[in-house]
Amino acid sequence: MTASAFFRTRIFVFLTTLSTLAASTSPAADAPAESKADRDARMKWFADARFGLFIHWGVYCVPAGEWQGKTNYGEWFLEETHMPVSQYEKFAGQFNPVKFDAKQWVAQAKAAGMKYIVITSKHHDGFGMFPSEQTDWCIKSTPFKRDPLKELSVACREAGLKFCLYHSIMDWHHPDWGTRRKWNDKASGEPDMDRYAAYMKAQLKELVTNYGPLGILWFDGEWEKPWTPERGEDLYKYCRSLQPDIIINNRVGKGRDGMKGMDKGPSVGDYGTPEQNVPDNGFGPGVYWESCMTMNGHWGYNKNDNHWKSTKELIHNLVVCASGGGNYLLNIGPTSEGLFPDASVERLKQMGDWTKVNGASIYGTTASSIGKPKWGRSTTKGDTIFLHVFDWPKDGKLVVEKMPRSAKRVSLLADAEKKPLAMKAEGGKLILNVPPSAPNAVDTVIVVE
């Protein structure tokens, strides 16, 4: 951004603030009154979906994780290098993802069995992946003259996936974010959080208006001191006033217990967000949550990071999430050309091969009703229990303990003919006769009706 463009932006933000500041300093419009039944109805699609795609994409993918001999950077490039903002802004001029194909991305996600997509509209570097009227620090300042969020939103709706947006509360670029970095050489004057909140609300209104209806607003970057519980509650109410049925994660507020992701104190938001971990047993009935995890070691694209999780591990993560009553949000960091890395594409396809056969044991299920068996996990759907067998019994006998009621019929989910497996009840246990080898080495699913 040129100096003149920067000052034009500041003037525009100031004028916008005059008309919107009242909304940021006085109580927000109340979110719609909601009973538990209403909340459960609003959350139903989310609870049924179980599997989503996270996408971290921004100008930080231009250096592809490498700078001055170090190769460990990702989406936190600006913060970790302490690069002057004026220098970092030059990456925008190099961001031209001409190979981006929204329909292809959505098709790959859908084929993998994913039901929703959450993509970064703005990460902590403040760069907007959409043409915002509030600033030039967005997709408008790149050679790429298209609107990737618009194209993705259309493609998602056509494919039947929910379109959702990640929006960072923290902003290392904006002059009014309260903890301004010393290397922000473009900022002047004193930070003003009321002015910043007005700016953020104006951008969020653009997103809900131009790309909605949205499934989720996924906030992040709430942990620094300038963001307060009061601002979090105000922002939650504001976003729900724009779209009453929208779902908002708990990072809009200040109650999150670090990477564990669940609230440890006063909370605001609709669900918890464990990060890079999968809670082993979930959190009980009525608690909504979603584990977000990377495929390798970075959220944003890093060309040198080849520490990819195996497809087996990814499928097990999905199952463990579902068995605890939660969702799995699996991340991809696209390249600056607009492509998913080959290793990500390969894993999506392999996960799709599994979900195509076994999806009924994931979507629309609730948490395990038999605890955490030694051989794997389980999910529940009405009167049906799905046994996810990770470790196949060598003696051909699968023992299911803590059966909540008697079984009427047992079969392999992958068996189109639904041939019943021999079974017997013994001392509160269900003992199944299973094939000598696992039909699926990663996870064979057995249906208990």
C-alpha positions in Angstrom: 0.0 0.0 0.0 1.4 3.4 -0.9 1.6 6.2 1.7 -1.2 8.1 0.0 -3.4 5.0 -0.1 -2.7 4.4 3.6 -3.8 7.9 4.6 -6.9 7.7 2.4 -7.7 4.5 4.2 -7.2 6.1 7.6 -9.5 9.0 6.6 -12.1 6.5 5.4 -11.9 4.5 8.6 -12.3 7.8 10.6 -15.4 8.8 8.7 -16.8 5.3 9.0 -16.1 5.4 12.7 -18.2 8.5 13.2 -21.2 6.6 12.1 -20.5 3.3 13.8 -18.6 4.2 17.0 -21.8 4.3 19.0 -22.4 0.7 18.2 -19.0 -0.3 19.6 -19.1 1.7 22.8 -22.8 1.2 23.7 -24.5 -2.2 24.3 -24.8 -4.1 21.0 -28.2 -5.0 19.6 -29.3 -8.0 21.6 -29.0 -11.4 20.1 -32.3 -13.1 19.5 -33.9 -14.6 22.6 -33.3 -18.3 22.5 -34.6 -21.3 24.4 -32.6 -24.5 24.7 -34.8 -26.1 22.0 -34.2 -23.1 19.7 -30.4 -23.3 20.3 -30.3 -27.0 19.6 -32.3 -26.4 16.4 -29.8 -23.7 15.4 -26.8 -26.0 16.1 -28.3 -29.1 14.5 -26.6 -28.9 11.2 -23.3 -28.4 13.0 -23.8 -31.4 15.3 -24.8 -33.6 12.4 -21.9 -32.5 10.1 -19.0 -33.8 12.2 -16.4 -33.1 9.5 -15.2 -29.8 8.1 -12.4 -28.3 6.1 -10.3 -25.5 7.6 -8.4 -23.3 5.0 -5.6 -20.9 6.1 -4.8 -18.7 3.0 -3.3 -15.3 2.8 -0.3 -13.4 1.5 1.9 -15.3 4.0 1.9 -18.2 1.6 4.0 -16.1 -0.9 7.3 -16.7 1.0 6.0 -20.3 1.6 7.5 -20.5 5.1 11.1 -19.5 4.2 13.0 -16.4 5.0 16.7 -15.5 5.5 17.7 -19.2 5.7 15.0 -20.3 8.1 12.2 -22.6 6.9 9.9 -22.8 9.9 7.4 -20.0 9.2 3.7 -20.1 8.3 0.7 -17.9 8.9 2.6 -16.2 11.8 5.3 -15.0 9.4 4.9 -11.3 10.2 5.0 -11.8 13.9 7.8 -14.3 14.0 10.2 -12.5 11.6 9.5 -9.0 13.0 9.5 -7.8 9.4 8.6 -4.2 9.0 4.9 -3.9 7.9 6.0 -1.7 5.0 8.1 -4.6 3.7 5.5 -7.3 4.5 3.0 -5.4 2.4 5.0 -6.1 -0.7 3.9 -9.7 -0.6 0.4 -8.5 -1.6 1.9 -7.4 -4.9 3.2 -11.0 -5.5 0.0 -12.8 -4.5 -1.6 -13.9 -7.8 -3.3 -17.4 -7.4 -4.2 -17.8 -11.0 -4.7 -21.6 -10.6 -7.3 -21.1 -7.9 -10.5 -23.0 -8.8 -13.3 -22.7 -6.1 -15.4 -25.5 -7.6 -12.4 -27.8 -7.5 -11.6 -27.0 -3.8 -15.2 -27.6 -2.9 -15.5 -30.8 -4.9 -12.3 -32.1 -3.2 -13.8 -31.3 0.3 -17.1 -32.8 -0.5 -15.6 -36.0 -2.0 -13.6 -36.3 1.3 -16.8 -36.4 3.2 -16.6 -32.9 4.6 -19.9 -31.0 5.2 -18.6 -27.4 5.7 -15.7 -25.1 4.9 -14.1 -22.5 7.1 -11.7 -20.2 5.3 -9.7 -17.2 6.6 -11.3 -13.9 5.6 -8.6 -12.2 7.7 -5.8 -13.7 9.7 -3.7 -11.9 12.4 -1.7 -10.0 9.7 -4.9 -8.1 9.0 -5.0 -8.9 5.3 -8.5 -9.3 4.0 -9.1 -12.1 1.5 -12.0 -10.1 0.2 -12.4 -6.6 -1.4 -13.2 -4.6 1.7 -14.5 -1.1 1.6 -12.8 -0.4 4.9 -9.2 -0.7 3.8 -6.9 -1.2 0.8 -5.0 -3.9 2.8 -7.0 -6.7 1.2 -7.3 -8.7 -2.0 -7.8 -5.4 -3.9 -4.1 -4.6 -3.5 -3.0 -7.8 -5.3 -2.7 -8.6 -9.1 -5.5 -11.1 -8.5 -8.6 -9.1 -9.5 -11.1 -11.8 -8.5 -12.9 -12.3 -5.2 -12.0 -15.8 -3.9 -14.5 -15.7 -1.0 -17.4 -14.9 -3.4 -16.4 -17.8 -5.7 -16.1 -20.2 -2.8 -19.4 -19.1 -1.2 -21.2 -19.8 -4.5 -19.4 -23.1 -5.1 -20.3 -24.2 -1.5 -24.0 -23.4 -1.9 -24.1 -25.2 -5.3 -22.5 -28.3 -3.7 -24.6 -28.3 -0.6 -21.8 -27.4 1.8 -22.0 -24.7 4.5 -19.7 -21.8 3.8 -18.1 -20.4 7.0 -15.5 -17.7 7.7 -12.5 -17.4 10.1 -12.0 -13.7 11.2 -9.1 -12.7 13.4 -9.8 -10.3 16.3 -6.1 -9.5 16.7 -4.6 -7.4 13.9 -0.9 -6.8 13.7 -1.4 -4.4 10.7 -4.1 -2.1 11.9 -2.9 1.1 13.7 -5.7 0.9 16.3 -5.1 -2.6 17.6 -4.2 -2.1 21.3 -0.9 -4.0 21.4 0.8 -2.4 18.4 4.1 -4.1 17.4 7.3 -2.1 17.3 7.9 -3.2 13.7 4.6 -1.7 12.5 6.3 1.2 10.8 3.1 2.2 9.0 1.1 3.1 12.2 1.1 6.5 13.9 -0.8 8.1 16.8 -2.2 6.2 19.7 -4.2 3.0 19.2 -7.9 3.3 19.9 -9.7 0.0 20.5 -13.2 1.6 20.1 -12.2 2.8 16.7 -10.7 -0.7 15.9 -13.9 -2.4 17.1 -15.9 -0.2 14.7 -13.6 -1.1 11.9 -13.9 -4.9 12.6 -17.7 -4.6 12.9 -17.9 -2.8 9.5 -15.8 -5.6 7.9 -18.0 -8.3 9.5 -21.1 -6.6 8.2 -19.6 -6.7 4.7 -18.9 -10.5 5.1 -22.4 -11.4 6.4 -24.1 -9.2 3.8 -22.0 -10.1 0.8 -21.2 -13.8 1.4 -24.0 -15.0 3.6 -25.9 -16.6 4.9 -22.8 -18.0 6.7 -22.8 -21.2 8.7 -20.1 -20.1 11.2 -18.1 -17.0 12.2 -14.9 -18.6 13.5 -13.1 -16.0 15.7 -9.5 -16.2 16.9 -6.7 -14.0 18.3 -8.8 -13.0 21.4 -6.1 -13.7 24.0 -4.3 -10.3 24.0 -5.2 -7.8 26.8 -6.9 -5.2 24.6 -9.7 -7.7 23.9 -12.0 -7.9 27.0 -14.9 -10.1 28.0 -17.2 -7.1 27.5 -16.0 -6.6 23.9 -16.5 -10.4 23.2 -20.0 -10.4 24.5 -20.8 -7.2 22.5 -19.3 -8.7 19.3 -21.3 -12.0 19.7 -24.6 -10.1 20.1 -23.7 -7.9 17.1 -23.0 -10.8 14.8 -26.2 -12.6 15.9 -28.1 -9.4 15.2 -26.8 -9.4 11.6 -27.7 -13.1 11.1 -29.8 -14.6 14.0 -29.1 -18.3 13.1 -25.3 -17.9 12.6 -23.1 -20.1 14.8 -20.1 -18.4 16.6 -17.2 -20.2 18.3 -16.1 -19.5 21.9 -13.0 -17.5 20.8 -15.2 -14.5 20.4 -14.9 -14.1 24.2 -12.1 -14.6 26.8 -13.0 -17.8 28.5 -11.0 -20.3 26.5 -8.5 -22.5 28.4 -5.7 -22.3 25.9 -5.2 -25.2 23.4 -7.7 -27.3 25.4 -10.2 -25.1 23.8 -13.1 -25.3 26.3 -14.2 -22.5 28.5 -12.7 -22.3 32.0 -14.7 -19.3 33.2 -17.4 -16.9 32.0 -18.0 -17.8 28.4 -19.6 -16.5 25.3 -20.1 -18.3 22.0 -21.8 -21.5 20.9 -19.1 -24.2 21.0 -15.6 -25.0 22.2 -12.5 -25.2 20.1 -9.8 -27.7 21.1 -6.7 -27.0 19.0 -4.2 -29.7 17.8 -5.7 -32.2 20.2 -8.7 -34.5 20.3 -10.4 -34.8 23.7 -10.5 -38.5 24.5 -14.0 -38.7 26.0 -15.8 -35.6 24.9 -17.6 -33.3 27.3 -21.0 -34.9 27.9 -24.4 -34.3 26.4 -25.4 -30.9 25.2 -21.8 -29.6 24.9 -20.9 -28.6 21.4 -17.2 -28.7 20.4 -14.9 -29.0 17.4 -11.2 -30.0 17.3 -9.2 -28.1 14.7 -6.0 -29.7 13.5 -3.3 -29.4 10.8 -2.3 -32.2 8.4 1.3 -31.4 8.9 3.0 -28.9 11.3 1.7 -25.6 9.9 -1.7 -23.9 9.3 -0.4 -21.7 6.4 1.5 -23.1 3.5 5.1 -24.1 4.2 6.9 -25.7 1.3 9.5 -27.4 3.5 7.1 -29.1 5.9 6.7 -32.7 4.9 5.7 -34.0 8.3 2.3 -35.2 7.2 0.0 -37.2 9.4 -1.0 -40.5 7.9 -4.5 -41.1 6.5 -5.0 -43.7 9.2 -4.3 -41.1 11.9 -6.6 -38.6 10.3 -9.5 -41.1 10.1 -8.9 -42.1 13.7 -9.0 -38.4 14.7 -12.3 -38.0 12.9 -13.8 -41.1 14.6 -12.5 -40.1 18.1 -14.1 -36.7 17.7 -17.4 -38.1 16.7 -17.3 -40.7 19.4 -17.0 -37.9 22.0 -19.8 -35.9 20.4 -17.6 -33.4 18.6 -16.5 -32.3 15.1 -13.2 -32.6 13.3 -12.0 -29.4 11.4 -9.0 -30.5 9.3 -6.8 -27.8 7.9 -5.1 -27.2 4.5 -2.8 -24.4 3.7 -3.0 -23.7 -0.1 -0.1 -22.4 -2.1 0.3 -18.8 -3.5 -0.8 -20.3 -6.9 -4.1 -21.3 -5.4 -3.5 -25.1 -5.2 -3.9 -27.6 -2.4 -0.6 -29.3 -1.7 -0.4 -32.7 -3.4 0.0 -34.5 0.0 -3.3 -32.8 1.2 -5.1 -33.8 -2.0 -4.0 -37.4 -1.6 -5.2 -37.6 2.0 -8.5 -36.0 1.2 -9.1 -38.6 -1.5 -8.2 -41.5 0.9 -10.4 -40.1 3.6 -13.2 -39.9 1.0 -12.8 -43.6 0.1 -13.4 -44.4 3.8 -16.3 -41.9 4.4 -18.1 -43.0 1.3 -18.5 -46.5 2.8 -18.6 -45.6 6.5 -20.1 -42.1 6.6 -23.4 -43.3 8.2 -21.3 -44.1 11.3 -20.2 -40.4 11.6 -22.8 -38.0 10.3 -25.8 -37.4 12.6 -24.3 -39.5 15.3 -24.0 -38.8 19.0 -21.3 -39.8 21.5 -20.4 -43.3 22.4 -22.9 -45.1 24.7 -20.4 -47.8 25.6 -17.5 -45.8 26.8 -14.0 -46.1 25.3 -13.4 -49.8 24.3 -9.9 -51.1 24.2 -10.2 -52.1 20.5 -11.4 -48.7 19.2 -14.3 -46.3 19.5 -18.1 -46.2 18.9 -20.8 -43.8 17.9 -24.5 -43.9 18.4 -27.5 -43.1 16.2 -30.9 -43.8 17.8 -31.1 -47.5 18.5 -28.0 -48.2 16.5 -24.4 -48.5 17.8 -21.5 -48.3 15.4 -18.4 -50.1 16.5 -15.2 -48.6 15.1 -12.6 -51.4 15.4 -9.1 -50.0 15.1 -7.4 -53.1 16.5 -8.9 -56.3 15.0 -9.1 -59.3 17.4 -6.7 -62.0 16.5 -8.9 -64.8 17.9 -12.0 -63.8 15.9 -13.9 -62.7 19.0 -14.8 -59.1 19.5 -16.0 -58.4 23.1 -18.3 -55.4 23.6 -18.7 -54.4 27.2 -21.2 -52.1 28.9 -23.9 -52.8 26.3 -26.8 -50.5 27.2 -29.4 -52.9 25.9 -29.7 -56.2 24.1 -28.6 -56.5 20.4 -31.1 -57.7 17.8 -28.8 -57.8 14.8 -25.1 -57.3 14.0 -23.4 -56.8 10.6 -20.5 -55.1 8.9 -21.4 -51.6 7.7 -19.4 -52.2 4.4 -21.4 -55.4 3.7 -24.1 -54.4 1.1 -25.9 -57.7 1.8 -25.9 -57.0 5.6 -25.2 -60.6 6.5 -25.6 -61.0 10.2 -22.6 -61.8 12.4 -23.0 -64.5 15.0 -23.3 -63.1 18.5 -24.0 -64.1 22.1 -24.7 -62.1 25.3 -22.7 -63.2 28.3 -22.6 -61.4 31.7 -23.6 -58.0 30.3 -21.2 -58.3 27.5 -21.8 -58.9 23.8 -19.4 -61.3 22.1 -19.2 -61.2 18.3 -17.8 -63.7 15.9 -15.9 -61.7 13.3 -13.9 -62.5 10.2 -10.3 -63.7 10.8 -8.9 -60.5 9.3 -10.1 -56.9 9.3 -12.1 -56.0 6.2 -10.6 -52.5 6.6 -7.2 -52.2 8.1 -7.7 -48.6 9.3 -11.1 -48.9 10.8 -13.8 -51.6 10.2 -17.2 -50.5 11.3 -19.7 -53.0 12.8 -23.4 -52.1 13.1 -25.2 -53.2 16.2 -29.0 -52.7 16.0 
